[in-house]
């Protein structure tokens, strides 16, 4: 079991947590800002790791307590790191579209493999935050991730149509990706 210290990076902590959850038989997918950070070479910085898992927080705490985590409100905290963990949902949604956990991909770290949403799913998530909550930083994250990763544009356009989001939003992000 890896020791968590003040020097443990976001990616290392993600690997440590994902490995502990996996060893406990818990399927969890990394979403949100941490996924954005990984897919944008840390252009976006965050201090929390959001995972989606179908199990209760009590079961998650049982798996993470041996690492030194405790639960404070909605967050899981560790005394040696400033990073926090949250499990905000039991299902994987991008806007109103549910995705199976199997649609996620894996990312290898020095501390283990992480289940993580795909770059295309992350762009969906960030666009939804931009469109529905007027969250401007989410739009920039979508652009940064699209610039640095392979995006399934057809899937993104189909998703946007299903969500009632103008294709122009996707066109603008795609334009940034193509250097227009």
Secondary structure per residue as TSV (DSSP state, phi and psi in degrees):
chain	resnum	aa	ss	phi	psi
A	1	X	-	360.0	129.0
A	2	X	-	-77.3	142.3
A	3	X	-	-87.2	135.1
A	4	X	-	-93.9	128.2
A	5	X	-	-128.2	177.0
A	6	X	T	-63.7	-22.4
A	7	X	T	-90.7	-3.3
A	8	X	-	-65.1	125.6
A	9	X	-	-78.1	167.0
A	10	X	H	-58.0	-44.1
A	11	X	H	-67.8	-41.5
A	12	X	H	-62.6	-45.1
A	13	X	H	-62.0	-39.5
A	14	X	H	-58.8	-43.9
A	15	X	H	-65.7	-41.3
A	16	X	H	-62.8	-48.3
A	17	X	H	-65.5	-46.3
A	18	X	H	-60.5	-39.9
A	19	X	H	-65.5	-43.1
A	20	X	H	-63.6	-41.6
A	21	X	H	-65.6	-43.5
A	22	X	H	-62.1	-43.6
A	23	X	H	-60.6	-29.0
A	24	X	T	-87.5	2.1
A	25	X	T	79.1	19.5
A	26	X	-	-100.1	123.0
A	27	X	-	-87.5	123.4
A	28	X	E	-139.9	139.0
A	29	X	E	-117.2	128.0
A	30	X	E	-75.4	131.7
A	31	X	E	-133.5	-176.3
A	32	X	H	70.3	-148.6
A	33	X	H	-61.1	-37.4
A	34	X	H	-65.2	-41.6
A	35	X	H	-62.5	-41.1
A	36	X	H	-61.2	-42.0
A	37	X	H	-60.1	-45.5
A	38	X	H	-65.4	-41.1
A	39	X	H	-80.3	-9.5
A	40	X	T	-115.4	20.7
A	41	X	T	51.3	43.1
A	42	X	T	64.6	22.2
A	43	X	S	-60.0	-41.1
A	44	X	S	-97.7	129.3
A	45	X	-	-109.1	138.0
A	46	X	-	-139.5	159.4
A	47	X	S	-119.2	14.8
A	48	X	E	-134.5	149.4
A	49	X	E	-112.4	120.3
A	50	X	E	-103.4	124.6
A	51	X	E	-117.9	148.0
A	52	X	E	-108.7	128.3
A	53	X	E	-146.7	150.0
A	54	X	S	-87.6	-1.3
A	55	X	S	-97.3	163.1
A	56	X	-	-73.6	160.0
A	57	X	H	-60.8	-32.0
A	58	X	H	-63.7	-42.0
A	59	X	H	-66.9	-40.7
A	60	X	H	-62.8	-43.9
A	61	X	H	-61.1	-39.2
A	62	X	H	-57.5	-37.0
A	63	X	H	-77.6	-30.8
A	64	X	H	-97.0	-18.5
A	65	X	G	-57.9	-39.2
A	66	X	G	-61.5	-20.7
A	67	X	G	-82.6	-12.7
A	68	X	T	107.4	7.6
A	69	X	E	-81.5	145.1
A	70	X	E	-127.4	169.5
A	71	X	E	-109.9	127.1
A	72	X	E	-126.7	106.2
A	73	X	T	64.6	-126.6
A	74	X	T	-89.5	-6.8
A	75	X	E	-103.9	150.7
A	76	X	E	-101.9	128.6
A	77	X	E	-124.5	155.8
A	78	X	E	-131.4	135.2
A	79	X	T	-65.3	-19.7
A	80	X	T	-94.5	-7.7
A	81	X	-	-133.1	151.6
A	82	X	S	-82.9	-13.9
A	83	X	-	-74.4	140.9
A	84	X	E	-117.7	161.7
A	85	X	E	-116.8	146.4
A	86	X	E	-142.5	146.0
A	87	X	E	-121.7	77.6
A	88	X	E	-76.6	-13.0
A	89	X	E	-147.4	159.6
A	90	X	S	-103.6	-13.0
A	91	X	S	-128.8	154.2
A	92	X	E	-93.0	112.3
A	93	X	E	-125.8	145.6
A	94	X	E	-125.2	102.3
A	95	X	T	66.7	-128.1
A	96	X	T	-98.2	7.5
A	97	X	E	-98.8	119.5
A	98	X	E	-80.2	140.1
A	99	X	E	-122.6	141.1
A	100	X	-	-70.2	150.6
A	101	X	G	-57.9	-31.0
A	102	X	G	-67.1	-13.7
A	103	X	G	-77.0	-13.7
A	104	X	-	-70.1	166.6
A	105	X	E	-115.9	-175.6
A	106	X	E	-122.6	150.8
A	107	X	E	-128.6	126.9
A	108	X	E	-85.7	136.2
A	109	X	E	-127.6	171.9
A	110	X	T	-67.0	-15.1
A	111	X	T	-108.5	2.6
A	112	X	E	135.0	174.6
A	113	X	E	-88.1	143.2
A	114	X	E	-115.2	131.1
A	115	X	E	-78.0	130.0
A	116	X	E	-145.0	146.4
A	117	X	-	-62.0	156.3
A	118	X	-	-75.0	162.7
A	119	X	H	-56.5	-39.3
A	120	X	H	-63.8	-43.5
A	121	X	H	-63.6	-36.9
A	122	X	H	-65.2	-41.4
A	123	X	H	-61.9	-40.8
A	124	X	H	-57.4	-49.4
A	125	X	H	-59.5	-45.1
A	126	X	H	-69.8	-36.9
A	127	X	H	-64.0	-43.6
A	128	X	H	-57.7	-44.2
A	129	X	H	-63.3	-38.5
A	130	X	H	-67.3	-48.4
A	131	X	H	-70.0	-47.9
A	132	X	H	-85.3	-30.8
A	133	X	H	-113.3	3.2
A	134	X	-	56.9	35.5
A	135	X	-	-86.8	96.0
A	136	X	H	-59.8	-41.7
A	137	X	H	-58.7	-31.1
A	138	X	H	-64.6	-38.0
A	139	X	H	-62.0	-44.3
A	140	X	H	-63.0	-38.5
A	141	X	H	-63.1	-41.2
A	142	X	H	-60.3	-42.6
A	143	X	H	-64.9	-47.1
A	144	X	H	-61.1	-43.8
A	145	X	H	-66.2	-41.2
A	146	X	H	-63.9	-35.8
A	147	X	H	-65.2	-33.3
A	148	X	H	-105.8	1.2
A	149	X	S	-140.9	160.8
A	150	X	-	-74.9	119.8
A	151	X	-	-110.5	138.2
A	152	X	-	-86.5	87.0
A	153	X	H	-61.6	-39.8
A	154	X	H	-60.7	-42.2
A	155	X	H	-63.3	-39.1
A	156	X	H	-66.3	-43.8
A	157	X	H	-64.1	-42.1
A	158	X	H	-63.6	-42.9
A	159	X	H	-61.0	-46.3
A	160	X	H	-60.2	-41.6
A	161	X	H	-62.5	-44.0
A	162	X	H	-62.7	-33.0
A	163	X	H	-85.0	-7.9
A	164	X	T	76.0	25.6
A	165	X	-	-97.5	133.4
A	166	X	-	-59.4	136.9
A	167	X	H	-60.5	-21.2
A	168	X	H	-62.0	-34.2
A	169	X	H	-61.6	-45.1
A	170	X	H	-67.4	-42.0
A	171	X	H	-55.9	-42.9
A	172	X	H	-64.5	-42.0
A	173	X	H	-66.8	-42.6
A	174	X	H	-62.9	-38.2
A	175	X	H	-60.5	-41.1
A	176	X	H	-64.1	-39.8
A	177	X	H	-62.4	-36.6
A	178	X	T	-88.0	1.3
A	179	X	T	79.2	20.2
A	180	X	-	-76.2	360.0
